[in-house]
Amino acid sequence: MASPTGTEPAVKIRAAHKRFGAATVLDGLHLDIAPGEFVALLGRSGSGKTTLLRAIGRLDRLNSGSIDAPLAIATVFQEHRLLPWKRAWQNVVLGLRGPDGRRRAEAALAEVGLADHADAWPATLSGGQGQRVALARALVREPKLLLLDEPFGALDALTRISMHRLVRKLCAAHNPAVLLVTHDVDEAVTLADRVLVLSEGRIGHEEVIHLPAPRSPDHVEFRAIRRRLLEQLGVDEAPDGPVRLLRGVS
Ligand SMILES: Nc1ncnc2c1ncn2[C@@H]1O[C@H](COP(=O)(O)OP(=O)(O)OP(=O)(O)O)[C@@H](O)[C@H]1O
């Protein structure tokens, strides 16, 4: 599916096929993501979202088709994946060269609101704080593409809302292309420029979101988009509150 901006895409996927044994997971998928564009990917459990992210992140190979993606990719997962024997700041700049690691880490930690946690051990951080450090670690690398694999899935609702604000702020400042995998339909509509639904191995549906900021589920158009997405996902709308797709439903 073409990117709406007409510029050379940051990510260009053509006819992606991926099989595991006899099961076809990606079945001729096309996708462009423009530089700086924020794309959210929804899909039922087992539809291939993580498979697609892993292929884009060069963690796994396609059986056929092609993916052009930048070399500068950073990924944030559902768990923070910090090394427990390194302090927060050391985790942020792990593997980076240069003498001013501490200073760069502190600047990145300040950006995510953790200026005074530079020396903290990962085990002493809350879930939300751990994800903030993971975001700092991703952004200090100035990625052209940020892959977010359900980064807020394990957080409570209030923490998730503050993480949404933070991610919006960070993306405005650093402007990477973003691909967010989420089970949370409202999260997708709140954050993304474009929401895609993965089904039967392809992008089966697309919503371009033009809602003004701050986006709210109280907005009638927000609810209309949510309804269309849920219909595509084959999920009945909950009577109220944010709608998350249950893991294990396929
Ligand atoms: N390494 C693997 N070996 C065999 N099958 C796999 C492997 N990785 C994924 N699969 C299968 O591919 C399909 C897609 O898995 P994937 O994890 O991409 O789905 P998903 O949409 O991310 O699911 P969820 O929303 O539950 O995280 C599933 O049927 C899964 O069992």
The ligand as an SDF file (V2000), in Angstrom:
LIG
                    3D

 31 33  0  0  0  0  0  0  0  0999 V2000
    9.6400  -19.2200   14.9000 N   0  0  0  0  0  0  0  0  0  0  0  0
    8.4300  -19.6900   14.5790 C   0  0  0  0  0  0  0  0  0  0  0  0
    8.2510  -20.9830   14.2590 N   0  0  0  0  0  0  0  0  0  0  0  0
    7.0540  -21.4650   13.8950 C   0  0  0  0  0  0  0  0  0  0  0  0
    5.9250  -20.7200   13.8530 N   0  0  0  0  0  0  0  0  0  0  0  0
    6.0340  -19.4300   14.1610 C   0  0  0  0  0  0  0  0  0  0  0  0
    7.2880  -18.8410   14.5380 C   0  0  0  0  0  0  0  0  0  0  0  0
    7.0690  -17.5260   14.8010 N   0  0  0  0  0  0  0  0  0  0  0  0
    5.7530  -17.3140   14.5920 C   0  0  0  0  0  0  0  0  0  0  0  0
    5.1260  -18.4520   14.2050 N   0  0  0  0  0  0  0  0  0  0  0  0
    3.7080  -18.5810   13.8640 C   0  0  0  0  0  0  0  0  0  0  0  0
    3.3960  -17.5650   12.9430 O   0  0  0  0  0  0  0  0  0  0  0  0
    2.1130  -17.0400   13.1990 C   0  0  0  0  0  0  0  0  0  0  0  0
    2.2210  -15.5200   13.4030 C   0  0  0  0  0  0  0  0  0  0  0  0
    2.8940  -15.2570   14.6130 O   0  0  0  0  0  0  0  0  0  0  0  0
    3.1820  -13.7880   15.1170 P   0  0  0  0  0  0  0  0  0  0  0  0
    3.8870  -13.8900   16.4140 O   0  0  0  0  0  0  0  0  0  0  0  0
    3.8330  -13.0070   14.0270 O   0  0  0  0  0  0  0  0  0  0  0  0
    1.7010  -13.2380   15.2980 O   0  0  0  0  0  0  0  0  0  0  0  0
    1.2160  -11.8970   16.0310 P   0  0  0  0  0  0  0  0  0  0  0  0
    0.2170  -11.2720   15.1330 O   0  0  0  0  0  0  0  0  0  0  0  0
    2.3910  -11.0810   16.4220 O   0  0  0  0  0  0  0  0  0  0  0  0
    0.5050  -12.5260   17.3120 O   0  0  0  0  0  0  0  0  0  0  0  0
    0.2590  -11.9030   18.7820 P   0  0  0  0  0  0  0  0  0  0  0  0
   -0.7000  -10.7720   18.5580 O   0  0  0  0  0  0  0  0  0  0  0  0
   -0.3430  -13.0280   19.5290 O   0  0  0  0  0  0  0  0  0  0  0  0
    1.5990  -11.4540   19.3040 O   0  0  0  0  0  0  0  0  0  0  0  0
    1.5760  -17.7870   14.3990 C   0  0  0  0  0  0  0  0  0  0  0  0
    0.7440  -18.8170   13.9390 O   0  0  0  0  0  0  0  0  0  0  0  0
    2.8140  -18.3480   15.0540 C   0  0  0  0  0  0  0  0  0  0  0  0
    2.5300  -19.5340   15.7210 O   0  0  0  0  0  0  0  0  0  0  0  0
  1  2  1  0
  2  3  1  0
  2  7  2  0
  3  4  2  0
  4  5  1  0
  5  6  2  0
  6  7  1  0
  6 10  1  0
  7  8  1  0
  8  9  2  0
  9 10  1  0
 10 11  1  0
 11 12  1  0
 11 30  1  0
 12 13  1  0
 13 14  1  0
 13 28  1  0
 14 15  1  0
 15 16  1  0
 16 17  2  0
 16 18  1  0
 16 19  1  0
 19 20  1  0
 20 21  2  0
 20 22  1  0
 20 23  1  0
 23 24  1  0
 24 25  2  0
 24 26  1  0
 24 27  1  0
 28 29  1  0
 28 30  1  0
 30 31  1  0
M  END
$$$$
